[in-house]
């Protein structure tokens, strides 16, 4: 009935039958017979819990009929039964410690899963999830399942009368392993676990020796490498990037960096607004203002002023407005001159966009709205073939349950809008580009639009539930002190280049003051370079450390502060770390990096002080955080982790003397490992660390 069943029972019988004494052997056979009876019933019911029986759980139930010690060999071989049976299941038996690339939390969840199955046979509890202890004094990890398990078994068990009893049963059933040092159960039933110090030390030694962070195992964490498309930034042609583009650009970039680090194939797409009715007035205005534009292209560095001038003429001059509308028709019909002017506007805008991207170190591949024009009719036809399209006064629309308005895939005048373009883009990305995951990063105001597009694609059969994942990552508004959208004093939208320049200027002034006070060793050229790196990093981090969906008040003073959860504080903490390692080499003749490189078997880290252990544990949590961000697309989690790590580092170097201490080697090893993780965090956030500030 089950492949390998005979072999499994053979292993179980061998493990169960102890010494050759006839009475004991007979009693063992009775236990096996009971196991077989349970197994046969499960097979008859076609229940998967036959595998649980093979794992030895029902065997333990059978043993309850006998006094403890009746089957000493059987009782001592329970782990052998579990391991051999789990192999038959096709489920890998849990080892004594995590395998290479396996998350520590994932390994502990496996252990808890086995403990729950052991303590409560046949329960098959679906959620054995563990989390970090909120209060570090109680443990490193905790399992909160006992409370909900007690609700499920209440009234069915005479021996367990509270969640605490459930927790105790789970704690006692935790299999032997090399990473959990101690287990305690809170009155509420929560199972708290501390990891072994020698396990943490070994992990940090391994990290230090590798000199780099090993990404999480992509197969274990995500089921393999995924082809991902991240749609972000998306400014409009003939308009300058403003503060509203800040969030999409840097949130999308960080999501892409994290996914790339995890090993996925990521396509970063810039869905620029390069098509639409506004191009009629823009083309007409440029052609009239710069009639010699082909031989002498205009230098339109102020795109906002150009757009405003064209819009003013459109609103005030009826003749110009009529000509602009006619120009749109000519553009859509492929008129050569209109296309050349349109291309010129796109090229000018692209140069201005690239200046911003260069400052922020953003990489994107442009697929503008116009790219999908030829694909729209086919996308609409596919929706019609799926019987999703209805018609209202000549417009082709798609009604979706739960939404108050439909998608308009073709207007009543035969034209196409955002709905048409986005459905065509969805189809192209799923079928032509063969992307597994699509991630759209736009403001929250567009959330319903994209969810409707996703639903329409699903209803049309474009989305395979076991393969595709379509996500919209929405973000809130950047506000001024008045709680309204962040604008200039004149009420205009803040240009992104001006915002970045202001951050750099303020940081330069701060660094120059430190130079005058003798607190900063940088030269004037180094100050300028550091101001740009810190200024841009501060703007990015101030946004990224907020939850994407929240609005936040923009403040130069807060983002450039040297204390609190800011990029400036983090960069200063890293520079302090780099200074310690540099002084160890220059003043104490200890080059920790060279020592590790030249020694194939370096002295293992030894943890003694509480702050050493706290820092070491934090370092081991990096992969868990990265996998979480790659799953829920919330970069703020990575920021929180980096800030917590920097705080633990500060506490460590404050309370533990590093240089000149008898434990210098071990503490330098911790510093080196911390530097590796911090640099990787900065890289994922798109921030450059500085060794000296």
N, C-alpha and C positions, 0 to 999 in steps of 0.2 A: 504493500500500500504506500509506504514511504520509502524512497530510495535510501539504502544504507541502514534500514531498520534492523535487519538481522545482525549486522556488524555492531550496531549500537548496543543491542541487548547482549551480545556476546561480551562486549567490554563491561557492561553493567554486571553481568553474572560473574565475570572473573573478579571484578572489584568487590562484589557483595559476598561471595562465598568465602568465608574465612578459613579457619583451621579445619582439618579433616574429621573432627569429632562428629559423629553421626547425628547427635541431638541438635547441636548448634547448626549443622549443615541443613538439617530438616527445617529448622525454624527460619533459616535464611531463605529456603525455597518457598516457604509460606509468604514471606515478605515479597519475594519476586512475583509470586502468583498474584498477590494483591495488586502489585504494580501493573502486571499484564492485564488484569481485569479492567483496571481504570483505562489503560491504553486502548484496549479493544472498544470500550464504550466511546472513547474520544474519536477513534477511527470511524466508528459507525456513524457518529454525528458529523464527521468531516470537520472536526474542530482543529484549529491550529495548535491548541493547547496539548496535543500529543507531544509536541516538541518540549513543552514545559515538563511533561511527565518524563521524557527522556533526560531532561536536565537534572533529574533527581529529586524534584520537589515532592511529587506524589510518593516517591520512595521514602522520603522523610515521614510523610503521613503514615505509611505502613509501619515504620519503625516505632511510632507512638504506641503501638499495641504491645510493645515489649519494654521491660525495664532498661534504663540506661546502662550500657556496658554489656548487654546481651550479645551484640554484634560489634566488638571492638574494631575489627578490621573494616567492616562496612562503615562505621562511624568515622574512621580515620581516612576513608577513601571517598568521602563525599565530594571533595574538590576534584578528584580524578573523574568521578561520574559526570560532574558539571562540565568539565573541560572537554571530555571525549564526546559527550552528547551534543554540546554546543557546536562542535565541529561538524557533526552529522547534519545539524540543522542548516548548515551553510552560514551560520552566524559565528563570527570569530570569537573565540573564548577570550575573556579579558586577561591581559597579562599582569605582571607584577607592577608595571609602571607604563606611562603613555608611550606609544610607538612614535617614531620620528614623524614630525609634522602633525601629530594629533594634539588637539587643544586639551589643556589640563582639565578644563571644565567638562569637556566631552568625556574624558576618561572617568572622572568622578561620577558623572551621570550614569555611565555603564555600571560602575560598582554599585551605586544606589539602586539601579534597576534590578540587578541580581539580588541585592539584599531584600528588596520589596517582594520579589518573586519567591524568595526563600522563606521570608517571614509570613507571607500571606499567599499560600498556594492557590492557584486558580483565579486570583484577583485580576491579573493582567492589567496593572495600572498604567495608563498611557503617558502620564506626565511625571517623570522622575527628575525634572529640571532642578539644577542647583544654581545658586547665585552667590556672589560675594557677600560676606557678612556685613551688614550695615554698621555694626559696632565691632571694630577690629579686635577688641579685647575678648570677644566670645569665640572667635575663630576666623579662618580664612574663607571658608565656604560654608553654606548652609543649604539644607533641603527643607522646604516648607510643606512637603506633601502630606505629612502625618495628619494635619488637621482635616484635610479633605478626605483622606483615606478613612479616618475615624467616622466621618459622616456616612461613608459608603457601607461600612461594616457594622455600624451601630445596631445593637439588638441581635446581631448574628454571632457574636463572640462573647463568651462568658469570662474569658481570661483577660480581655482588654477593655478597660472601662473609661479610657480617656485618650486624647491625642498624645499625651505624654507616654502612655503605654505603647501606642503605635510607634512613636519615635524610638523607644527603648528596644522594641522588637527589631526595628530596622537596623539600629546601631549594632546590636548583637549579631546580626546576620551579615554584616559587611565582610566580604571575603578578604583573605590576606593579600596585602599589597605592600609596595615599598615606598609609597608616597604619603599616606595618611599617618600622622603621628599620634593623634588622639581624637576621640569622638565624645562629645557631651550632648545631652538632650535638655533643652530648655523646658520649663514648666508648660509652655504652649505646645510642646511636641517637636519644635524645630530641631533638626539634627545638625549640630555645629561641628566642623572639622578643621583641625590645624594640619598643615602639611609638614613633613619632616624637614628639618633644617638641612640635612645632608642632601636631600633631593633638590632643594632650592639652590644650594651651593653648586651642585653638579650642573644644573641648568645654566647658571651664570658663568661658570667656568667654560662650558661649551660655547656659549654666546661670545665670550671674550676671545676664545681661541679661533672661532670662525671669522672674527673681525667684521661680520655683517649679520644682518637679521635674515633668518631663513623664513620665507613666506609660509603661511599655513598650507597644509596639504589640500590642494584644490579639489581633489577627488573626495576626500572626507568631508570637507566643509561645504562644497557646492555641487557635488555629484559630477565633477569634471569641469573642463574649461568651457566657458560659455562665450558665445559671440554676442557682444553687448554694443548697443548704440546709445550714446548719451547726447541728447539734444539740449544745448544750452547757449547762453549769451544772446544770440538772435537780435542784433540791433537793426534799425531800419536804414536803408540807403537814403542818402541826402539829409540825414539827421545825425548829429554827433551823439556819441555814447554819453549817457548821463548817469546820475547816481542810481536810477532805476535799473540800469543794466549791471550794476555792481554785484548784486546778490546772485543773479542767475550765472554770471560769469565765474565767480570764484567758488560757489557751491558746486556747480557742474564740473569745474576743473578738479576739485578735491575728490568728488565721487569717482571721476575718471582715474585719478592717480591711485586711489585705493583699489579699485577694480583691477587696474593694470598690475599693481604690486601683487595682488592675489593670483595672478597668472592668467586672467581672462583676456580675450581678444577684444579690445575696446576701440570703437570708431567714435571720434569726437566730432559732432556735427554742429555747424553754425547755420541755422535756418534763418538767414537774413531776409528782411522784408524788402525784396527787390522787384515787386510787382504790385500793381493795383492802380486805381483811378487817380491817385495823387500824382502819378508820373506824367499825366497829361499837362498839368500846370507847370511841373518842374522842367520838362523838356521844352515847352513853349517859352518859358521865361529865360532859360539858358540860351536858346537859339536866338532870341531877340537881344539879350544883353551882351552876348558874345558871338556875333555872327561869324567871326573868323575862328571859331572854337577848334576846328580840325587842324589848322596850321599852328595856332597859338592857344593851346589848352589853358583855360583859366586856372588860377591858383586859388581854389576855393577852400582855404583852410578853416574858414568859419562857415561850416555847413548850416548851422542853426540860423544864422542871419540870412543866408541864401534861401532857405526853406520859408522863413517868415516873409521875406519879400515876395516870393511867388504866391504864397497864400493870401497876402494882402491884396495883390492884384486880382486874384481869383475872386475874392469876396467883394471887391469894390468896382471892378471893371467887367460889365456884363459881356462885352465883346470878347475880352480876353478869356472869360470863363467858357463861352461857347467854343472858342478856338481850342481851349484846353481839352474839352470833352471830345472834340473831333480828333485831337491828337492822340488820345487814348485809343480810339478806334483804329487809327492808323498804326499805332505801336503794336496792338494785338494782331493786326493784319500782316505785320512783318515789314512795314515801310522801312527802307534802308536808312534814311536820314534819322528817323526817330530811333531806330535801333542803335545807331552810332552815338547819338546824344545820350541815350539810356546807358550804353556801355561806358561812356565817359563818366557819367555820374556815379556808376557802380565802382569804377576804378579809383576815382577821387575819394569816395567814401571808404573804400577798402584800405587805402593808404592811411587814412586817419584812424580806422579801427586797429590796424596793425601796430600803430604807435602805442596804443593802450595795451594791446596784448603783449607787446615786447616788454613793457614796464612790469607787467604782472606775471610774465613768464607763462603765458597761456598758449597752448597749441590747439588749433581747430582746423577742420576741413569744411570748406563752404559748400553747402547745398541750399541755395536760395529758393524762394517760393517759385521763381520762374522755371527752375529745374524740373518741376513736376507738371507743368502745364500740359504737355502732350500725354501725360498718363491719366489725367482726370476723366476723360470720357470712358476709358476702360474700367476704371474704378467704379464709376456710376453704373455701368452696364452690369458689373458683377453684383452690385447691391440690388439692382433690379432683378437679376436672375435668381437672387435669394429671396425674392418677394418681400423685400424690406422697404421698397420705395413706394410712396403714394404721391398724389399730385394735388396741388392746391393753387388754383388760378394760374396754371402753367408752370408753377415752381415744383421741382422734384424734391420731396422731403422724406426724412426718415424719422418716424415716431419711435420713441423709446420709453418703456414703462418707468414711471417714477419721475419723469422730467416734464416740466410745464411747457416746454417749447421743443420743437424738433430740430434736427440737423437739416440745413438747407444745402443740398448737394448740387443743385442747379437753380439759379434765380429765374424768375418768370420772364426776364428779358433774354435768357439764354446764357448769361454770364456766370462766372464762378467766383466764390469767395473763400474765406478761411476754411469753412467746413469741407469744401470740395478739395482744396489743396491738402489739408491734413489727412483726409481719408486716402487720397492717392499716395501721399508720403508713407502712410502706415502700410499700405499694401506693398509698396516698393521695398520698404525696409524688412518686412517679414519674408517676402518671396524672392526678390532679386538679390538683396544683400544677405538674405538668410540669417538674420539676426535672431538670437534666442530671447534676449532681454532688450526691451526698449525703455529708456528712462528719459522723461521730459522734465526739464527744470525751468519752470516759469512762475509768475506771480500767482497767488492763490485765486485771484479773480478769474483765471482761466481753467480752474480745476474742473468745473462741471463740463466745460467744452471738451476737454480731453477724456474725461470719464465717459462721456457720450460717444466719442469716437471709438474708444476701446470697446464699449458695449456693442456698437454697430459692427465692428470688426469681428467680435466674438459671435454675434448672431449670424453673421455672413459665413461663418465657418473658416475664417482666416486664422483663428487663434487655436493652437493645440494646448489644452490645459496642462498636459504633462511635460510640455516643452517650453512654451512661451511665458514670459512674464512682462506685463505692461504696467509701468508705474509712472504716476505724475508726482513730482516733488514740488510742492507749492511753497512759496515763501511770502512773508509779510512785507510791510512797508517800512522804508527808512524814513524816520521822522525828524523834524526839528524840535527845538525846545518847546514849541507851542503844541506839540502832539500832532501836528499836521505834516503832510509830505514835506520832506527836506527841500527847501528852495533858497535862492539867493535873497538878499535884502530887497531887491527890486521885484521879487516874486517869480523870477525865472527859474527854470529847472537847473540844478547844479551840474555843470559839465564834469564828467568823470576825470578828465585830465587836470582840471582846476582843483578838484578834491585831492587828487594824488599829489599835485605840486604843493598844496598847502601842508599836507602831512609831512612831506620831506623838508620843507622850509622850517616848520616848527621843530622837527627833530634835529635839524642842523643847529638851530639856535641853542637847543638844550645841550648838545654835545660840545659846542664851543664854550658854553658856560662851564662845563665840566673840565675842559682843557685849561681854562683860565684858573680854575680852582685847584689844578694839579691832580684831578681825579681821573683824567683820561689821557693815555699816552699817544693818541692818534695824531698824525700830521694833518695839515689842512686838506690835502688830497684824500687822505684816509677818512677824514670827517665827512667829506662830501659823499664818498662811496658808502660809508656806514649809514649816513642819514637816509640815503635812498633805500638801502636794504631794510633798515628798521622801519622807515616810514611806510613803505609798501606793505611790509609784513604786518605792521600794526593795523592798517586798514583792513587787510584780509582777515586777520585773526579776530578783530572786533566784530566782524560780521559772522564769521564761521562759528564762534563760540556761543552764538545765540541759536536757539532752536529755529530751524528754517521757517516754521509757520508763525513765529511771533513777530510783531512789529518791534522796532527798537529806535531809541533816540540817538542820533548821531552826535558824538562828542569827541572833539580832538583831545581835550584834556584827559578824558577817561582812557581813550585808546592809547595815548602816549605816556600813560602813567608808568612809573618804574615799580609799582607795587600792585598786588591784586592779579586777577586773571587776565593779563594782557600779554601781547607778544613781546613788549619791551622787557617785562619782568622775566619772561621765559628765556629771551636771548641773553639777558644779563646773567641769568643762572647758568646757562650753557657756557658763556665766556668765563665765568668763575671756575667752572669745571675744567675747561681747557687750560686755564692758568695753573691749576693744581698739577695737572699732568705735565705741563711745560716746565714748571719749577722742579718737579721731581727729577726730570732729566737734566736740567741745567745746574741745579744747586745740590741735588742729592744723588746724582749720578745713577739714577734708576729710570731706564727707558722701558716702561711697562709693555709697550707695543713690541719693541725689539725682543724683549724677554720672552714674550708669548710666541713670536714668530720663530725664534731660534730654538725653542724647546718643544719637542714633539709631545712630551708628557709634562705639561706645566703643573706646578704645585696646585692642587685643588683649593678652591676658596674655602675658608673656614669662617663661619658666622658665629660671633659671640655676643656682640652688643645688640640691644633691641632695635636700634635705628639701622644697623646693618641689615638685620633680617627684614625689617619693614621695607627697605629700599629694594632688597633682593626679590621679595615677593611681588612688589609692584612691577618690576622688570619682567617677571614671568607672565604678566597679564596682557602684554602687548598684542599677541596674536588673537586672543579672545576679542579684544576691542576692535581690531581691524576687521575680523569676520563679521562682527555686529554691524559696523558701518557699511560694509560691502553688502549687507543684507537689508538694512532698513534705511540706508541713504541719509543718515543724520550725522554730518561731520562734527557737530557739537560734541558727540561722544568722544571723538579723538582728541578734541581740545581739552575736555574735562580730564581725560587720562593724562595728557601731557602736563597739565597744570598740577595734577595730583603727584605725578612723578617728580616734577621740579620742586614741589613742596617737600616731598620725602628726601630729595637730594639736599635741599637747604638744611633740613633738620639733621641729616646725617653729618654733613661737613661742619655743622655748628657744634654738635655734641661729640663727634668722634675726630680726634686729631689724626690727620692723614700723614703729612710729611714729618719725618723724624720720629715717628712712633714705632714701637716694636712690631706693630701689626701693619706697617706701611704697605707691604706687598698686597695683603688681602684687601686693604681699603683702596689702593690704587686699582686693583682688579675690578672692584665695584664701580669706581669712577669711570674706568674705561668702558665697562659694559653699559653704564648709564649713558655715556656719550654716544655709543652706537645706537641705542634706542631713541634718544632725543633727536639725533640727526635724521633718523628714518621718519620720525613723527613730523619734523619740520619739512622734510621732502614731500610727504603726503599732503601737507597743508600748503605747499607751494611757497614756503618761506626759507630763506637762506640763513643759516646760522653763522655767527662771527666768532672767531677764536679770541679776538681782542675787541673791547669796547672802551 
